[in-house]
Amino acid sequence: MESKDELKNRNQTNFEPIPDELNILGKQIVDAAYTVHKNLGPGLLEKIYEICFCYELEKRGVKYSRQVEIPVKYDNMTFSEGLRLDVLVEHTVICELKALDNVNSVWEAQILSQLKITGKRLGYLINFNVVNIGQGIRRFVL
């Protein structure tokens, strides 16, 4: 019978660590979200947060694309519609933005699926409709 540690080691997937450049980019993303929330607070539409968040990224010299359509490959077919990323930062980090009261566990599954489908490693789920933005930011790594 395997020990607890042996089971834990066997069940862990060995991923490469996130490169330093991605971690630095992640800090800029979090800082941009904090700045937007500090200035606007909760209670606005998601689109307003998206516009301001992207503006804050731009001020930091960070490139981004909004509402990015991603083709989905399934059963040897490619479908051009269906997956849309809120913000793709520097072609490497997915940011899924929300402005809702109730946290939904489907959002976590959504960003994990987006990371898997796109082959990206780092993503952020940012809900601006919270009193403390620190409680509204979740980091995901594949």
N, C-alpha and C positions, 0 to 999 in steps of 0.2 A: 504494500500500500504506500502511495506517495505521501510525503509530508505536505503540510500547507505551503511551505516555501517552494517546494518542487512543483506543485500544482500552479502556484502563482507565476513562477518563471515560465512554465510550459505554456500557460494561457496568454502571456504577454506577447504582443506583436512587436517585433524589433523594427522601429522606424528610425530613420536618420533624424538627428536633432534638427530643429528649425534653425536655418542659418541666421547669423547675427543680423544680416541686412533685413530679414523679414521681421525679426523681433523689434528692430529700430522702427521699421515702418508701422508695426503694430502699435508702438507707443505713440506715434504721430496720429494714428487713427483714433486712439482712445483720447488723446489730448484734444483733437478736433471735436469729438463728441461731447467732452466735458465743456468745452468753450461754448458750443451751441446751446447746451442745456443750461449753463450758467446765465447766458444772455436771454434765452427765450422761456425757460421753465417748461413744465409739462402742460398738456391740454390743447396743443395745436394739431393740425393735420400732418400726416406723415410726409406729404410732398413739401411742406415748408421746411421741415427738419432736413429732408434730403437736399434741398437747394442750399440751405445754410451750411450743412455738413460738407458738401462738395466745395463750397466757397472757402471754408476753413482749410480744407485739404489744399486747395489752390494757393492760398496764402502761404502755406508751408512748402510750396514747390513740389507737391505730390500730385502725380498724374492720376486721373481717374476717368471712368466711363460710367454713365448713368443708364439704367434700364437696358442692360445688355442682353440681347437675345442669344441664347446658346442652343445649338442643335443637339438633339438627343439621339443617341444611337441605341437601337433596340432590334434584336433579332435580324442582324445584318441589314437593317434599314436605318436611314438617317431622316429624322423629322426636324424640320427647321423651326416649327413653332412649339410653344409649350413651356420652355424654361426661360425665365427672365430674371436676371440678377439686378437687385436695386442699384448697387454700386460695386464696380470692380476697380480696385486700387492697384495701380502700377502693373496691371495684367496678372497679378499674383494673389491678391487678397480679396475675398468676397465679404461684402458688408450687407447684411440683411437688416433693413431699418423697419422699426415698428413704432406706432404711437397709439397703443391700446392699453386699456385698464387691466384686463385679465391676461395673465401669462398663460400661453398655451404650449404644452409639450410638443405639439406638432411642429412648432417653429424650430425646435432643436433638430428634429428629424429632417425638416426642410433644408436647413443649412448643411447638415451632414450629407444629405443626398446631393446637394449642389456641389459640395467639395468633391464627392466621389465621381460625379458625372463629368466635372470639368478637369479632374486630375490636380486640383489645387490642394495645398496643404493647410492653409490658414484661413479662418473665417471668423467674423464677428457678428453676433446677433445683438443689435442695439435697440432697446425700447426706450424712447424718449418720454413716455408718459408715466414717469415715476418721480417721486419727490427727490430721491437721491440717485443721480445717474450711475453711481457706482453699483447700484443694485440692478441697473438696467442693461449692463454690458456683460456679455458672455463671450468667451474666447473658445474657439474650437480648432483642434489640430488633428489632421489625419496623417 
